[in-house]
Structures are given as structure tokens and as C-alpha cells.
Amino acid sequence: MQKFLIILFFLLINPYNVTSEENNYFVSLKKDKVYVRYGPGKNYPIKYIYKKKFLPIKVIDKKDNFRRIIDHKKNSGWIHRIMLRKLNSLITLEEKILFKKNSKFSKPLAKLEKGRLVIIKKCKLNWCKIQTGDYIGWIDTKNVWGI
């Protein structure tokens, strides 16, 4: 009975948190051309078209086979789920330094401009090992879109 009351208490305090966390996650675009629609179906008109493979976007809702998304510029719409893949990229929201190791005291390799799309290799704590162009290194995950 005590466990039941504790669970009930937490559900009453924040009843919306359980489902909202499940729906908010990052994915990336699978193709170079992805249609974003006004609603969750192919019968809805096209709102705009993404032309950037691997672009990280955030899923904020789902209905059947469609996912409502939002991007780093706050554009939103509906995309069919087969056009999405597991997250493997991020966008820098400010200038970043690419380091050889996951420490600000390691050798700097390159300067990444704001808005740079990079491919994630792996992440540890507040750092991600990424690839961009010919460079592979680590950036801190502060002020990035996709994590």
C-alpha cells in the first residue's frame, strides 16, 4: 500500500512528465531530400523541404508513422518515420574548438564555426568525439544542438 501511495504521489506531482520525456528525443535525417508537412499524413501539403542529410532534429510528438519535429532554427512540421535515423550528428550553436582529446588542455586541432554540422563518433560525459571534413577530435557539448 505504501508503494502505491508513493507512485500515486509522484504521478500527481508531475503527470505530464512521463509521456513528454518519451516523445522528446533527437534523430537525424536519413536522406538528402526530406519533405516536412503541415500535418501527420501524406495528404497534408508540404510545408518545406530539408536538403541536408544527417541534419539533427528533435522529435516532439508522434502520430501513426509520422513524427512532429523541430529543428535548431525552431522550424517545425511532420516527417514520415522512414526518413529518420538514430541520432549520429550535431550542430554547433557557437564557435567551437576541436581538441585532440576530451580536455580543454589538450592540443587544439581546428576552429569550428557556428552552425557547423558534424558527425558523432562517440560521447563521454560533456564531450563528443566528432568528425568534420578531414578532422577527427573532441568538442564539449555545451551550446550544441542534437544532444
C-alpha positions as CSV (number, residue, x, y, z in Angstrom):
1,M,0.0,0.0,0.0
2,Q,2.9,2.4,0.8
3,K,4.5,1.8,-2.6
4,F,1.2,2.5,-4.3
5,L,0.8,5.8,-2.4
6,I,4.4,6.8,-3.3
7,I,3.8,6.1,-7.0
8,L,0.5,7.9,-7.0
9,F,2.1,10.9,-5.3
10,F,4.8,11.2,-8.0
11,L,2.2,10.9,-10.8
12,L,0.1,13.6,-9.2
13,I,3.0,16.0,-8.8
14,N,4.1,15.8,-12.5
15,P,1.5,13.8,-14.5
16,Y,2.7,15.1,-17.9
17,N,6.4,14.4,-17.5
18,V,6.1,10.6,-18.0
19,T,4.9,11.0,-21.6
20,S,6.7,14.2,-22.6
21,E,10.1,12.7,-22.0
22,E,9.3,9.7,-24.2
23,N,8.4,12.0,-27.1
24,N,11.4,14.4,-26.9
25,Y,14.4,12.8,-28.4
26,F,16.9,13.6,-31.2
27,V,17.2,11.9,-34.6
28,S,18.8,12.8,-37.8
29,L,17.7,12.9,-41.4
30,K,18.3,9.8,-43.5
31,K,18.2,11.3,-47.0
32,D,19.3,14.5,-48.8
33,K,15.7,15.4,-49.6
34,V,13.1,15.2,-46.9
35,Y,9.5,16.6,-47.0
36,V,8.1,18.4,-44.0
37,R,4.3,18.5,-43.9
38,Y,1.7,20.6,-42.2
39,G,0.1,17.5,-40.6
40,P,0.7,13.8,-39.9
41,G,-0.1,12.3,-43.3
42,K,0.8,12.3,-47.0
43,N,-2.5,14.1,-47.8
44,Y,-1.2,17.2,-45.9
45,P,0.6,19.8,-48.1
46,I,4.4,20.1,-48.0
47,K,5.5,23.0,-45.7
48,Y,9.2,22.9,-46.7
49,I,11.9,20.5,-47.8
50,Y,15.1,19.7,-45.9
51,K,18.1,19.2,-48.3
52,K,20.7,18.2,-45.7
53,K,21.5,14.6,-44.9
54,F,22.4,13.9,-41.2
55,L,20.7,17.1,-40.0
56,P,19.8,16.6,-36.3
57,I,16.2,17.3,-35.4
58,K,14.1,16.8,-32.2
59,V,11.0,14.7,-32.2
60,I,8.3,16.4,-30.1
61,D,5.2,14.3,-31.0
62,K,4.2,11.2,-32.9
63,K,1.1,10.0,-34.7
64,D,1.0,6.7,-36.5
65,N,4.0,6.7,-38.9
66,F,4.7,10.4,-38.7
67,R,6.8,12.4,-36.2
68,R,6.4,16.0,-35.4
69,I,9.8,17.6,-35.3
70,I,11.6,20.9,-34.5
71,D,15.0,21.9,-35.8
72,H,17.7,24.2,-34.4
73,K,16.1,27.2,-36.0
74,K,12.7,26.5,-34.4
75,N,11.1,25.3,-37.6
76,S,8.5,22.5,-37.1
77,G,6.4,20.1,-39.0
78,W,5.7,16.4,-39.6
79,I,8.0,13.9,-41.3
80,H,7.4,10.2,-42.1
81,R,9.4,8.0,-39.7
82,I,11.3,6.1,-42.5
83,M,13.1,9.4,-43.3
84,L,14.6,9.5,-39.9
85,R,17.5,7.6,-38.3
86,K,19.1,7.2,-35.0
87,L,21.0,10.3,-34.0
88,N,24.6,10.5,-35.3
89,S,25.2,14.2,-35.7
90,L,25.0,17.6,-34.0
91,I,25.2,21.3,-34.9
92,T,27.3,23.8,-33.1
93,L,25.4,26.8,-31.9
94,E,28.5,28.9,-31.3
95,E,32.1,28.8,-32.4
96,K,33.9,25.7,-31.0
97,I,37.5,24.5,-30.7
98,L,38.1,20.9,-31.8
99,F,40.6,19.2,-29.5
100,K,42.8,16.1,-29.9
101,K,41.5,14.7,-26.6
102,N,38.4,15.3,-24.4
103,S,40.1,18.1,-22.4
104,K,40.4,21.8,-22.9
105,F,44.1,21.4,-22.0
106,S,44.8,19.1,-25.0
107,K,46.1,20.2,-28.4
108,P,43.6,22.3,-30.4
109,L,43.1,20.9,-34.0
110,A,40.6,23.3,-35.6
111,K,38.1,26.1,-35.0
112,L,34.5,25.2,-36.0
113,E,32.2,28.0,-37.0
114,K,28.7,28.4,-35.6
115,G,26.2,26.2,-37.4
116,R,28.7,23.5,-38.4
117,L,27.2,20.1,-38.9
118,V,29.4,17.3,-37.5
119,I,29.2,13.5,-37.3
120,I,29.3,12.0,-33.8
121,K,31.6,9.0,-33.3
122,K,31.1,8.6,-29.5
123,C,30.3,10.7,-26.4
124,K,31.7,10.7,-22.9
125,L,30.3,13.0,-20.2
126,N,30.3,16.5,-21.6
127,W,32.4,15.7,-24.6
128,C,31.8,14.1,-28.0
129,K,34.3,12.7,-30.4
130,I,33.3,14.0,-33.8
131,Q,34.3,14.0,-37.5
132,T,34.1,17.0,-39.7
133,G,35.8,17.1,-43.1
134,D,39.3,15.7,-42.6
135,Y,39.4,16.3,-38.9
136,I,38.5,13.9,-36.1
137,G,38.6,15.2,-32.5
138,W,36.6,16.2,-29.4
139,I,34.3,19.1,-28.7
140,D,32.5,20.0,-25.5
141,T,28.7,19.6,-25.7
142,K,27.8,23.0,-24.3
143,N,25.8,25.0,-26.8
144,V,25.3,22.3,-29.4
145,W,22.0,21.1,-31.0
146,G,21.5,17.3,-31.1
147,I,22.4,16.1,-27.6
